[in-house]
């Protein structure tokens, strides 16, 4: 029996996107948290927690996008046509925050607030439009004869915009728990207090999306609540509640690593739930991964390159985080 290359590529793309969401999520979250931390020395510490590793995070986004183009060109063309504007706005946000990240450390006291604002705004815009793109994707992209036939402004709808807010809150929670892990003193305590409220906000958003999605999408409701799917999918909301309870308990016990780990669990379960909802379609509601797949020869050729590159990216990522492990204090810096 041969290997299903389309299924293998979906796993690679999901892994790449998930790695990006996890690692760039807390990076963007730090920028979103800037308004809650006005002191310059605290902002310096926040940025220095990710300064050695932040520029490698987009590697995973490139991997996911390149994998989609190589293995599922039809899906790539449809998604890009439908979500061109939110994707461009997301990239602009990433560019602004990247420039601000580097220039802020060289700016004088008069110019630094401008770069702080750019870092905050870029982080917020990038996170929000990632959520908008995700919500529009789950909402469905109309396709006819292999081409997108919907409105280029179709993402300007309540559900995608609400998903944008949800991703902003999720990334802010990731950023807060990352700072709990990497900082100490008053900044650490401030993040603990803020994170407790963010947990409840994220749970409320997850609940709204979980109710809204099956009501707005009968195909997803049928997938969730038909038997035997119901028995397979039921553990997901239970695991979300378990992660939230463990996260709140970890915050009360003043542990440093556990809040971040449980937040990662919440984010993973949220994205897994959305993936379950659209499976096996790669362009919901009608284009499956097999219908959108490139020829097996093309998928196989690209797979060789991916399997060669991914271990090096993983080794670099693990080594970077290992080298720069531990707490970051006032006065520490990598610029």
N, C-alpha and C positions, 0 to 999 in steps of 0.2 A: 504494500500500500504506500502511495507517495505522500510526501509532506504537503500539507495545505499551506502554501506560501502566503496566501492572503491573510489567513488567521495568524500566522507568525508575524507578518508585518503589522497587523493591528496591535499585537502585544508589544512590539517594539515602539510603535508610535505612542501608544498609551503610556508606556514606561517613560519615554522621553518627555511627553507633556506633563506627566505627573511629577517627574524630577524637577522640571522647570517651575511648576506651581509651588512645590514645596520650598525650593531654595530661593527663587526670586520672590516668593510670597512674603517671607519675613523681611526680605530686603526692601520691597515696596512698602511693607507695613511700617518700617522704621521711618520712612519719609512721611507717611500719613500721620504718624504719632508726633511729628515735630511741633504742631501747634500746642500740644499738651505739655511740652517741655521747653520753656522759654530760655533757660539758662544756657549760655554759649558753651561752657565746659561740659555740660551734660549732653548737648547736641554733638559735640566733638566725640565724646565717648560712644554715643549711639552709632555714629558713622564709622568709627574705628572698629566696632565689633564685626563689620562686614567688609571693611576696606580691603583686606588681603584676598578676599574670595569672590566679591560681588561680580567682577567682570567675567567670570567663567560661567555664570548662571545661564546667560542667553545661549550658550552652546547647546543646551537641551532643547530650547525653543527652535533653534536652527535644525537640530536633528529631527524633531517632530515634523516641521514643515517640509524639509527635504525628503523625509520618508514618505510623507503623503504625496508629494509630487512624483516620486520614483515608483511607488507601488500602486497608487490610486489616482492617476492623473485626472480622471473625470471628476472625482470628488474635490480635488484641488482647484480645478477651474470653477466648479459650482460654488464652493465655499468662498473663494476669492472674489467672484463676481457678486455674490450676495452680501458679503460682509466687508467689502473693500474699504468703506469709510471708517467703520470702527477699528479695523485693523491698522489703517494708516494713522488714525488718532492715537491708538495704543503705542505705535512705534514712535510717534512724535513725543509722547510722554516719556518713553524710555530714553530717547535721545536727550531731551531737556534735563532729565534727572542725571543722566550719565555725565553730561557736560558740567552740571552744577556740582556733582560729586567731586570732580577733579579741581574745578576752579575755586570752590569754596575755601579750600585749605590755603590757597595762595592769595585770597582776597584780603583787603584791609577792612577795618571796622566799618567804614562807610559803605563798602560794596557788599559785604557779607550778607546783609539782610536780603539783597536781591537774589543771591544764589540760594539762600535758605528757602525763599519763596519759590524759586524755580525747582528746587529739589522736592518741596512739598507738593507743588502743583503737578509736576511730572509724575510723581508717584501715584497721586490720586487719579489723574487722567488715565494712566496706564492700567491701573487696577480696575477702574470703573469700566473702561471699554473692553477689557478682557471679559468681564462679566456680561456686558451687553452682547458681545459676540457669542458667548456660550449660551445665553438665554435665547438669542435668535436662532442659533443652531438647533437647540432642543425643540424650539417652537415649530421648526420645520421649514425647509427650503423647497419651494415648488420647482420641479424639473420637468421639462418636456424635450424629448429627442436629445437627451444628453446635455441640455443647456439650461441655465437658470432663467426662469420666466417670471419671477416675482419682481416686486418693486425694489430699487436700490436703497430706498428709505424704509424698507419693511422692518428693520431693526428698531425703528422709533415707535415701539409699542410698549404697553405697560409691563408685560412679562419680562422682556429683555432688559428694560431699564431697572426693574426691581432686582433682577439677577445681578446687574451691575452694582447696585447697593450691597447685595449679599456678598459679592466677592471683595468689595472694599472692607466690609466688616471682618470677613474671614482673614484677609491679609493683615489687617490691623491686629487681630488676635494673635496671628502667627508672629508678628513683629513684637508684640508685648511679651509673649512667652519666651521668645528668643532673647530679649533683653533681661528677663528674669534669670535666664541661664548664664548670660555673659557679663552681667554687671553686679554691683553691690552698693550698699549704702542707700541714700535717699532716692536715687534713680531706681534702684531695684524695688524699693518699697512703693514708689509711685506706680510702677508698672504692675505690681501685684494688685493694688487697689483698682486700677483701671481695667485690668484683665478680667477681674471677677464680673464686672458689668458687661464686658464684651461677650463673655460666655453666654449670658442670658439673651443678649441681642442676637447672637448668631443662632441660638436655639429657636428663637422666635421666627427668624427669617427662614430657617430650614423647615419649620412647621408650616409656614405660609406657602412656601414653594411646594412642599409635599402635598398640600391640599389643592393648591391652584393647578398643578400640573395635570393630575388625572381629570379634573373638572374641565379644563380647557382642551385636553387631548384625549378623546375617547379611546384611541388606539393604545395609548400608554395605560389608561385605566384598565382596559381589557388585559394587557400584559401583566400588570401588577396583581390584579385580583382574581384572575382565572386560575383554576386548579390544573396542574400541581404547582404552578409558578408561585402562588401565594405562600406555600410552605418554604420554597427556596429563598424568597425575597424577605420574608418576615424577620429574619435575624438582623437585617440592615438597620431598621429603626431602633431595634433593641440595643444593638452595639453602639449606635449614636448616643442613646441615653446613658449607657454604661460609661462611655468615654467622657461625657459631660459630667457625670457624677464623680468619676475618678479625678477629672481635671479640677473641679471645685474643691474636692477634698485635698488634693495636692497643694492647691493655693493656700488653704487654711493651715496646712502642716508646714508651710514655708520650705518645701522642697524646691530645688533649683532646676533639675533636668526634667522631672516628670511632667510639669505643665506643658512644656514644649512637645514632648513625646505624645501626650494625649491630644494636643491640638492637631498634630500631624495625623493622628488617627481619625479625628473628626473630619479633616479636610479630605483624607483618602476615602472615607466612607461616603462623603457627599458627592465626590466626583464619580465614585464607583456606582452610586445609585443612579446618577444621570446616564452613565454608560449602559447600565442594565436596561434603562428605560428605552433607549434607542436601538439596542442590539436586535438583529444583526445588521441594521442599516448604518451605513457610513454617511449618507446624506438623508436624514429623516425628512419625510416619512416613507419614502418609496425606493430608494436606491441602496441595495445591499452591498456588502464589501466585495462580493464576488462579481456583481454586475459592474462595479466601478473599477475592478482590478485591471492592472496592466497585464500584458502577456506574461506567462510564466517565465519565459527567457529573460525578460526585462527585470522582473522581480528577483529572479535568482542572481542575476549579475549584480544588482544593487545590494542584495543581501550580503554578498561576499564582502563588499566594502564596509557595510554597516557593522558586521560581526568583527571586522578587523579594527574599526575605529572605536566602537563603544567601550571595550575593555580599557583602552588608553584614557578615554574621558573619565571613566569611573576611577581608575587609579589616580589620575591627577586630582579629581575632586576629593577623594578620600584623603590623599596625602596633604592637600591644602588645608582641609579642616583639622587634620591631626596636628600639623605643624603650628597652626594658630589657635590651638585649643586653650581653654582656661579663661579666667576673668580678664576683662579690659578695664583699666582704671584711668582716672584723670592723669593726663601727662603721657599716657601710652599713645603711640601713633605709628602709622605705616606710610605716611606721606612726607 
